[in-house]
C-alpha cells in the first residue's frame, strides 16, 4: 500500500522535515503548500499585479495558493495538519475542515495548550498527535502494522 500524505499548517518550524525524514523507507509520498512565507503572501500581486488595498492583495494570494492546496488535499490519502504554538493558523483549521468534508483521513498535530480551542477539529481527526514522531509512528503502523519499540 502506498500513502499520499499532504502536510498542511504551520510553516515556522521543521515539523515537515521531521516527518519526511522519519518516514524514510516507508511507501509514502508527501506534498505540501508553498512554505516560503513571503512567496505565499505575495504570489498574487507578484503574478497578477499590485493592489493598493491589503484585502485584495491577500485575496489574490489566497486564491492562487488555494489551487495548490485543494489539489494536494483532494489527491491525498492522509492529511496532516499542524497547529503551531505562536500564531493562530486559521488556514490550517480551514484545511482540516476541507479534508474532513472530503472524507480524508485526518491527523491533527498540536501541543496540549490548544486542546480546548481545537476540540472540534480534534473530534474530526482519526489521530491527534503532539509531536511529529507520533505522526511517523502512526504512518508506520498504518503501512506495516509495526508498533514502536
Buried (B, 14 or more C-beta within 10 A) or exposed (E): EEBBBBBBBBBEEEBBEBBBEBBEEBEBBBBBBBEEEEEBBBBBBBEEEEBEEEEEBBEBBBEBBBEBBEEBBEEBBBBBBBBBEEEEBEBBBBBBBBBBEEEBBBBBBBEEEBEEEBEEBBEBBEBBBBEBEBBBBBBBEBBEEEEEE
